[in-house]
Amino acid sequence: MSVWCLISNKGGWSSSFLFMDHFRCHYSDTVKARLDSVGVQSKLIPKGCTSVVQPIDVGVNKPFKDRIKSQWLEWMIGFGQDGGNIPTPSREDVQHWVVEA
């Protein structure tokens, strides 16, 4: 398991914190041990408080994901309802969705 954390010492900051939601793997012993080993203090965000504590998730990530999903749905509809296998989107398709989002 790998955990990556960007640590900046600019402006006198000497501690690193990682705020995580209550996704099950975030509070596993393995994750806690790995974070401790690289000097990162972790805190769990109280359930139901993501919109307050992680405004980027609400204000940026959610609308971005919604736009990607909308484009993916349009792509899926293009294959019709014939019951056949729908192919995996190409990298180019996904890149286009990201640019358009």
C-alpha positions as CSV (number, residue, x, y, z in Angstrom):
1,M,0.0,0.0,0.0
2,S,1.3,3.5,-0.9
3,V,0.2,6.8,0.7
4,W,1.4,10.0,-0.9
5,C,1.3,13.3,0.8
6,L,2.7,16.6,-0.3
7,I,4.4,18.4,2.5
8,S,5.4,22.1,2.4
9,N,7.7,23.8,4.9
10,K,7.0,27.3,3.4
11,G,5.8,29.9,5.8
12,G,7.0,28.0,8.9
13,W,4.6,25.1,8.6
14,S,6.3,22.0,10.0
15,S,3.3,19.6,10.4
16,S,1.3,17.8,7.9
17,F,-2.4,17.0,8.4
18,L,-4.7,14.8,6.3
19,F,-8.4,15.2,6.8
20,M,-10.4,12.1,5.6
21,D,-14.0,11.2,5.4
22,H,-15.4,8.0,6.9
23,F,-14.6,5.7,4.0
24,R,-13.8,2.4,5.6
25,C,-10.2,2.1,4.4
26,H,-9.3,5.6,5.7
27,Y,-9.4,4.5,9.3
28,S,-7.8,1.1,8.9
29,D,-4.7,0.2,11.0
30,T,-2.6,-0.1,7.8
31,V,-3.4,3.4,6.7
32,K,-2.9,4.9,10.2
33,A,0.5,3.1,10.5
34,R,1.6,4.3,7.1
35,L,0.6,7.9,7.8
36,D,2.4,7.8,11.1
37,S,5.5,6.4,9.4
38,V,5.8,9.5,7.1
39,G,4.9,12.0,9.9
40,V,1.4,12.8,8.8
41,Q,-1.3,13.4,11.4
42,S,-4.7,12.3,10.3
43,K,-8.2,13.3,11.4
44,L,-11.5,11.9,10.4
45,I,-14.1,14.4,9.4
46,P,-17.4,13.9,11.3
47,K,-20.1,12.2,9.3
48,G,-22.3,14.6,7.5
49,C,-19.8,17.4,7.7
50,T,-18.1,17.0,4.3
51,S,-19.8,20.1,2.9
52,V,-18.6,22.2,5.7
53,V,-15.0,20.9,6.1
54,Q,-14.3,20.0,2.5
55,P,-15.8,22.7,0.4
56,I,-13.8,21.8,-2.7
57,D,-15.6,18.4,-2.7
58,V,-18.9,20.2,-2.8
59,G,-18.1,23.3,-4.9
60,V,-15.6,21.8,-7.5
61,N,-15.4,18.0,-7.4
62,K,-19.2,17.3,-7.3
63,P,-20.1,19.5,-10.3
64,F,-17.1,18.2,-12.2
65,K,-18.1,14.6,-11.6
66,D,-21.7,15.4,-12.5
67,R,-20.6,16.8,-15.9
68,I,-18.4,13.8,-16.6
69,K,-21.3,11.5,-15.7
70,S,-23.6,13.4,-18.0
71,Q,-21.3,13.0,-20.9
72,W,-20.7,9.3,-20.2
73,L,-24.5,8.8,-20.1
74,E,-24.8,10.5,-23.5
75,W,-22.0,8.2,-24.8
76,M,-23.8,5.1,-23.4
77,I,-27.1,6.1,-24.9
78,G,-25.4,6.2,-28.3
79,F,-25.0,2.4,-28.1
80,G,-28.8,1.9,-27.9
81,Q,-30.8,-0.7,-26.1
82,D,-29.9,-3.8,-28.2
83,G,-28.7,-5.8,-25.1
84,G,-25.2,-6.2,-26.5
85,N,-22.0,-5.6,-24.7
86,I,-21.1,-1.9,-24.4
87,P,-17.4,-1.3,-25.0
88,T,-15.1,0.5,-22.6
89,P,-14.7,4.1,-23.5
90,S,-11.3,5.0,-25.1
91,R,-8.8,7.2,-23.4
92,E,-9.6,9.8,-26.0
93,D,-13.3,9.7,-25.1
94,V,-12.5,10.2,-21.4
95,Q,-10.0,13.0,-22.1
96,H,-12.6,14.7,-24.2
97,W,-15.2,14.5,-21.3
98,V,-12.6,15.9,-18.9
99,V,-11.8,18.9,-21.2
100,E,-15.5,19.5,-21.8
101,A,-16.4,19.3,-18.1
